[in-house]
Amino acid sequence: MRKQLKLAVLALFSASLLSACGGGSSTAEESFIEGSGAVTFIEGSNRSAAPELSGMTLSGKQFVFNPGQIAVVNVWASWCSPCRAEIPTLIELAKQYPDVQFMGILTRDNPATAEAFARRFAMPYPTFIDDSLLIGFKGTLPANAIPSTVLLDKDGNVAARISGEVTLTSLSKLIRKLEAE
């Protein structure tokens, strides 16, 4: 009986953590809100440089992104249900577009928990564990919702953002638009 009570309490606690990104109601996550799926695209002449994206990844390796190819930067956390829901789409698109560099930035999460999540889904791209990288996007299209996905053009400039869960259609449309430039 006692074990069942502990499991019930743990289930309720887990459910509250998993729903935290839905509306910013958790005190630990209150500065983040769930995005609406809105897409913002910046014309080439109005783009600003993205911050340098380098650092330690979930796999324990150093990674440095060098501009010269289109990049997709997804901001996520393993406790966020929309983030978990979009991972299969991101993995599929990473396979469909091998010339596009996909990257993640983990935010407000336990790296060990997120690493287990990434391993379980066999995420084929690196995820930075330093969410201070997000500060560098402040002057362009900040990733102020979770999940957020920012696209960089071949010159390393911020070109687009999807605020909220990506779809196969929304993200592939932006990738193709950038490829055509």
C-alpha positions as CSV (number, residue, x, y, z in Angstrom):
1,M,0.0,0.0,0.0
2,R,2.8,2.4,0.9
3,K,4.6,1.7,-2.4
4,Q,1.4,2.4,-4.3
5,L,1.0,5.8,-2.5
6,K,4.6,6.7,-3.3
7,L,4.0,5.8,-7.0
8,A,0.8,7.9,-7.1
9,V,2.6,10.9,-5.6
10,L,5.5,10.5,-8.0
11,A,3.1,10.2,-10.9
12,L,1.3,13.5,-9.9
13,F,4.6,15.2,-9.4
14,S,5.9,14.0,-12.8
15,A,2.6,15.1,-14.5
16,S,3.0,18.6,-13.1
17,L,6.6,18.8,-14.4
18,L,5.6,17.6,-17.8
19,S,2.9,20.2,-18.2
20,A,5.0,23.0,-16.9
21,C,6.0,24.2,-20.4
22,G,2.4,24.4,-21.5
23,G,1.6,27.7,-19.9
24,G,4.6,28.8,-17.8
25,S,2.7,27.9,-14.6
26,S,5.6,26.2,-12.9
27,T,7.7,28.5,-10.8
28,A,10.9,26.9,-12.1
29,E,9.8,27.5,-15.7
30,E,7.7,30.6,-15.4
31,S,9.9,32.7,-17.8
32,F,9.1,30.2,-20.5
33,I,5.8,29.8,-22.2
34,E,4.6,27.4,-24.9
35,G,4.9,28.8,-28.3
36,S,1.9,29.0,-30.7
37,G,3.6,27.6,-33.7
38,A,4.0,31.1,-35.2
39,V,6.6,31.3,-38.0
40,T,8.7,34.4,-38.4
41,F,10.9,34.8,-41.5
42,I,13.5,37.6,-42.0
43,E,14.4,38.7,-45.5
44,G,18.1,38.4,-46.3
45,S,19.0,42.1,-46.1
46,N,17.5,42.4,-42.6
47,R,19.3,39.5,-41.0
48,S,21.8,39.7,-38.1
49,A,24.5,37.3,-37.2
50,A,23.7,34.4,-34.9
51,P,25.8,33.9,-31.8
52,E,28.7,31.5,-31.9
53,L,27.4,28.1,-31.2
54,S,30.0,26.0,-29.6
55,G,30.4,24.1,-26.4
56,M,29.9,20.8,-24.5
57,T,27.1,18.5,-25.8
58,L,24.9,15.9,-24.0
59,S,27.2,13.2,-25.3
60,G,30.1,14.9,-23.5
61,K,31.9,16.1,-26.6
62,Q,32.8,19.6,-27.7
63,F,31.0,20.8,-30.8
64,V,31.6,23.9,-32.9
65,F,29.2,25.0,-35.6
66,N,30.9,26.7,-38.5
67,P,28.6,28.7,-40.8
68,G,28.6,27.7,-44.5
69,Q,25.5,25.5,-44.3
70,I,21.9,26.0,-43.2
71,A,21.4,25.2,-39.6
72,V,18.3,24.3,-37.5
73,V,18.7,25.1,-33.8
74,N,16.0,23.6,-31.6
75,V,15.6,24.7,-27.9
76,W,14.1,22.0,-25.8
77,A,13.8,20.2,-22.5
78,S,13.0,16.6,-21.8
79,W,10.2,17.5,-19.3
80,C,8.4,19.6,-22.0
81,S,5.6,17.6,-23.7
82,P,5.6,19.7,-27.0
83,C,9.4,19.3,-27.1
84,R,9.0,15.5,-26.8
85,A,6.2,15.4,-29.4
86,E,8.3,17.2,-32.0
87,I,11.5,15.1,-31.6
88,P,10.4,12.5,-34.2
89,T,9.8,15.3,-36.7
90,L,13.2,16.8,-36.1
91,I,14.9,13.4,-36.4
92,E,13.1,12.7,-39.7
93,L,14.0,16.1,-41.1
94,A,17.6,15.7,-40.0
95,K,17.7,12.5,-42.1
96,Q,15.9,14.1,-45.1
97,Y,18.2,17.1,-45.1
98,P,21.7,15.7,-44.5
99,D,23.3,19.0,-45.7
100,V,21.5,21.0,-43.0
101,Q,23.2,21.1,-39.6
102,F,20.6,20.3,-36.9
103,M,21.5,21.2,-33.3
104,G,19.7,21.4,-30.0
105,I,20.1,23.6,-27.0
106,L,18.9,22.1,-23.7
107,T,17.3,24.5,-21.4
108,R,16.3,24.2,-17.7
109,D,16.8,20.5,-17.6
110,N,18.9,17.9,-16.0
111,P,21.6,16.9,-18.5
112,A,21.5,13.2,-17.3
113,T,17.8,13.0,-17.9
114,A,18.0,14.7,-21.2
115,E,20.9,12.5,-22.3
116,A,18.9,9.4,-21.6
117,F,16.0,10.9,-23.6
118,A,18.2,11.7,-26.5
119,R,19.8,8.2,-26.4
120,R,16.3,6.6,-26.3
121,F,15.2,8.5,-29.4
122,A,18.6,8.1,-31.1
123,M,18.8,11.9,-31.8
124,P,21.3,12.1,-34.7
125,Y,22.5,15.7,-33.9
126,P,24.3,17.4,-31.1
127,T,22.6,19.2,-28.2
128,F,24.4,21.9,-26.3
129,I,24.0,21.7,-22.5
130,D,24.8,25.4,-22.0
131,D,21.5,27.4,-22.3
132,S,23.4,30.6,-21.9
133,L,23.9,30.3,-25.7
134,L,20.3,31.6,-25.9
135,I,21.3,35.1,-24.7
136,G,23.1,35.5,-28.1
137,F,19.8,35.4,-29.9
138,K,18.3,38.2,-27.9
139,G,18.9,40.9,-30.5
140,T,17.4,38.8,-33.4
141,L,14.7,36.2,-32.9
142,P,15.0,35.1,-29.2
143,A,13.9,31.7,-28.3
144,N,11.5,32.9,-25.6
145,A,9.1,30.0,-25.8
146,I,9.8,26.3,-25.4
147,P,10.1,24.7,-27.8
148,S,11.6,27.2,-30.2
149,T,13.4,26.5,-33.4
150,V,15.7,29.0,-35.0
151,L,17.0,28.6,-38.6
152,L,20.3,30.1,-39.7
153,D,21.2,30.8,-43.3
154,K,24.4,29.7,-45.0
155,D,26.2,32.9,-43.8
156,G,25.4,32.2,-40.1
157,N,22.6,34.8,-39.9
158,V,19.3,34.3,-38.1
159,A,16.7,33.8,-40.8
160,A,13.6,32.3,-39.2
161,R,12.0,31.1,-36.0
162,I,9.2,28.7,-35.2
163,S,7.8,29.5,-31.8
164,G,6.4,26.3,-30.5
165,E,6.2,22.8,-31.8
166,V,7.5,22.3,-35.4
167,T,5.6,20.4,-38.0
168,L,7.1,18.5,-40.9
169,T,5.5,21.1,-43.3
170,S,6.5,24.3,-41.4
171,L,10.1,23.4,-40.9
172,S,10.7,21.7,-44.3
173,K,9.1,24.8,-46.0
174,L,11.6,27.1,-44.3
175,I,14.6,24.8,-45.1
176,R,13.6,24.7,-48.7
177,K,13.2,28.5,-48.8
178,L,16.7,29.0,-47.4
179,E,18.2,26.4,-49.8
180,A,16.7,28.3,-52.7
181,E,18.6,31.5,-51.7
